[in-house]
Amino acid sequence: MRRDHQPIENDSDTTGYTFHFQISNRGARQACSVKVQAPSIQDATTFFRQNWATIELMARDGLA
């Protein structure tokens, strides 16, 4: 998993963190990413991990 740090123009208290991951789909890997707005990388990582089930479901629905 790779994380990119990109500032968001709207709010100075939060930053956008992009998490890149791969999902296996019918024997092939598919690259996916999700952007999380949070005040720190630790908060963004916690949010990503706590919501992984929903993120994975949305990613798989997008592949179908």
Biotite code that builds the C-alpha atoms (Angstrom):
import biotite.structure as struc

atoms = struc.array([
    struc.Atom([0.000, 0.000, 0.000], chain_id="A", res_id=1, res_name="MET", atom_name="CA", element="C"),
    struc.Atom([1.349, 3.414, -0.933], chain_id="A", res_id=2, res_name="ARG", atom_name="CA", element="C"),
    struc.Atom([0.329, 6.753, 0.611], chain_id="A", res_id=3, res_name="ARG", atom_name="CA", element="C"),
    struc.Atom([0.570, 10.106, -1.131], chain_id="A", res_id=4, res_name="ASP", atom_name="CA", element="C"),
    struc.Atom([0.366, 13.413, 0.696], chain_id="A", res_id=5, res_name="HIS", atom_name="CA", element="C"),
    struc.Atom([-1.425, 16.206, -1.171], chain_id="A", res_id=6, res_name="GLN", atom_name="CA", element="C"),
    struc.Atom([-2.597, 19.487, 0.404], chain_id="A", res_id=7, res_name="PRO", atom_name="CA", element="C"),
    struc.Atom([-6.257, 20.422, 0.058], chain_id="A", res_id=8, res_name="ILE", atom_name="CA", element="C"),
    struc.Atom([-7.017, 24.046, -0.769], chain_id="A", res_id=9, res_name="GLU", atom_name="CA", element="C"),
    struc.Atom([-10.360, 24.331, 1.080], chain_id="A", res_id=10, res_name="ASN", atom_name="CA", element="C"),
    struc.Atom([-9.417, 23.591, 4.686], chain_id="A", res_id=11, res_name="ASP", atom_name="CA", element="C"),
    struc.Atom([-6.082, 24.331, 6.338], chain_id="A", res_id=12, res_name="SER", atom_name="CA", element="C"),
    struc.Atom([-6.762, 21.868, 9.208], chain_id="A", res_id=13, res_name="ASP", atom_name="CA", element="C"),
    struc.Atom([-6.993, 18.777, 7.010], chain_id="A", res_id=14, res_name="THR", atom_name="CA", element="C"),
    struc.Atom([-4.870, 17.223, 4.313], chain_id="A", res_id=15, res_name="THR", atom_name="CA", element="C"),
    struc.Atom([-5.759, 14.697, 1.653], chain_id="A", res_id=16, res_name="GLY", atom_name="CA", element="C"),
    struc.Atom([-3.983, 11.345, 1.899], chain_id="A", res_id=17, res_name="TYR", atom_name="CA", element="C"),
    struc.Atom([-4.330, 8.929, -1.006], chain_id="A", res_id=18, res_name="THR", atom_name="CA", element="C"),
    struc.Atom([-4.063, 5.220, -0.261], chain_id="A", res_id=19, res_name="PHE", atom_name="CA", element="C"),
    struc.Atom([-3.207, 2.969, -3.220], chain_id="A", res_id=20, res_name="HIS", atom_name="CA", element="C"),
    struc.Atom([-3.965, -0.748, -3.057], chain_id="A", res_id=21, res_name="PHE", atom_name="CA", element="C"),
    struc.Atom([-4.605, -3.748, -5.304], chain_id="A", res_id=22, res_name="GLN", atom_name="CA", element="C"),
    struc.Atom([-7.569, -6.102, -5.421], chain_id="A", res_id=23, res_name="ILE", atom_name="CA", element="C"),
    struc.Atom([-7.577, -9.518, -7.039], chain_id="A", res_id=24, res_name="SER", atom_name="CA", element="C"),
    struc.Atom([-10.362, -9.833, -9.596], chain_id="A", res_id=25, res_name="ASN", atom_name="CA", element="C"),
    struc.Atom([-10.840, -13.084, -11.538], chain_id="A", res_id=26, res_name="ARG", atom_name="CA", element="C"),
    struc.Atom([-7.183, -14.005, -11.222], chain_id="A", res_id=27, res_name="GLY", atom_name="CA", element="C"),
    struc.Atom([-5.918, -10.537, -12.185], chain_id="A", res_id=28, res_name="ALA", atom_name="CA", element="C"),
    struc.Atom([-4.835, -7.673, -9.964], chain_id="A", res_id=29, res_name="ARG", atom_name="CA", element="C"),
    struc.Atom([-6.579, -4.338, -10.228], chain_id="A", res_id=30, res_name="GLN", atom_name="CA", element="C"),
    struc.Atom([-5.068, -1.102, -8.932], chain_id="A", res_id=31, res_name="ALA", atom_name="CA", element="C"),
    struc.Atom([-7.344, 1.056, -6.766], chain_id="A", res_id=32, res_name="CYS", atom_name="CA", element="C"),
    struc.Atom([-6.997, 4.191, -4.669], chain_id="A", res_id=33, res_name="SER", atom_name="CA", element="C"),
    struc.Atom([-9.006, 6.112, -2.112], chain_id="A", res_id=34, res_name="VAL", atom_name="CA", element="C"),
    struc.Atom([-8.457, 9.653, -0.821], chain_id="A", res_id=35, res_name="LYS", atom_name="CA", element="C"),
    struc.Atom([-8.948, 10.354, 2.890], chain_id="A", res_id=36, res_name="VAL", atom_name="CA", element="C"),
    struc.Atom([-9.119, 13.862, 4.368], chain_id="A", res_id=37, res_name="GLN", atom_name="CA", element="C"),
    struc.Atom([-7.647, 13.983, 7.862], chain_id="A", res_id=38, res_name="ALA", atom_name="CA", element="C"),
    struc.Atom([-5.512, 16.231, 10.062], chain_id="A", res_id=39, res_name="PRO", atom_name="CA", element="C"),
    struc.Atom([-2.635, 13.711, 10.151], chain_id="A", res_id=40, res_name="SER", atom_name="CA", element="C"),
    struc.Atom([-1.391, 10.545, 8.451], chain_id="A", res_id=41, res_name="ILE", atom_name="CA", element="C"),
    struc.Atom([-2.107, 8.607, 11.646], chain_id="A", res_id=42, res_name="GLN", atom_name="CA", element="C"),
    struc.Atom([-5.761, 9.708, 11.598], chain_id="A", res_id=43, res_name="ASP", atom_name="CA", element="C"),
    struc.Atom([-6.036, 8.931, 7.885], chain_id="A", res_id=44, res_name="ALA", atom_name="CA", element="C"),
    struc.Atom([-4.520, 5.470, 8.376], chain_id="A", res_id=45, res_name="THR", atom_name="CA", element="C"),
    struc.Atom([-6.853, 4.736, 11.292], chain_id="A", res_id=46, res_name="THR", atom_name="CA", element="C"),
    struc.Atom([-9.863, 5.805, 9.229], chain_id="A", res_id=47, res_name="PHE", atom_name="CA", element="C"),
    struc.Atom([-8.712, 3.699, 6.274], chain_id="A", res_id=48, res_name="PHE", atom_name="CA", element="C"),
    struc.Atom([-8.229, 0.588, 8.406], chain_id="A", res_id=49, res_name="ARG", atom_name="CA", element="C"),
    struc.Atom([-11.493, 0.999, 10.333], chain_id="A", res_id=50, res_name="GLN", atom_name="CA", element="C"),
    struc.Atom([-13.436, 1.383, 7.084], chain_id="A", res_id=51, res_name="ASN", atom_name="CA", element="C"),
    struc.Atom([-11.559, -1.222, 5.041], chain_id="A", res_id=52, res_name="TRP", atom_name="CA", element="C"),
    struc.Atom([-14.603, -3.516, 4.676], chain_id="A", res_id=53, res_name="ALA", atom_name="CA", element="C"),
    struc.Atom([-16.662, -0.710, 3.103], chain_id="A", res_id=54, res_name="THR", atom_name="CA", element="C"),
    struc.Atom([-13.756, 0.500, 0.959], chain_id="A", res_id=55, res_name="ILE", atom_name="CA", element="C"),
    struc.Atom([-13.127, -3.012, -0.351], chain_id="A", res_id=56, res_name="GLU", atom_name="CA", element="C"),
    struc.Atom([-16.823, -3.548, -1.105], chain_id="A", res_id=57, res_name="LEU", atom_name="CA", element="C"),
    struc.Atom([-17.016, -0.263, -3.029], chain_id="A", res_id=58, res_name="MET", atom_name="CA", element="C"),
    struc.Atom([-13.853, -1.111, -4.969], chain_id="A", res_id=59, res_name="ALA", atom_name="CA", element="C"),
    struc.Atom([-15.169, -4.560, -5.902], chain_id="A", res_id=60, res_name="ARG", atom_name="CA", element="C"),
    struc.Atom([-18.522, -3.073, -6.963], chain_id="A", res_id=61, res_name="ASP", atom_name="CA", element="C"),
    struc.Atom([-16.604, -0.661, -9.178], chain_id="A", res_id=62, res_name="GLY", atom_name="CA", element="C"),
    struc.Atom([-14.808, -3.554, -10.852], chain_id="A", res_id=63, res_name="LEU", atom_name="CA", element="C"),
    struc.Atom([-18.015, -5.474, -11.592], chain_id="A", res_id=64, res_name="ALA", atom_name="CA", element="C"),
])
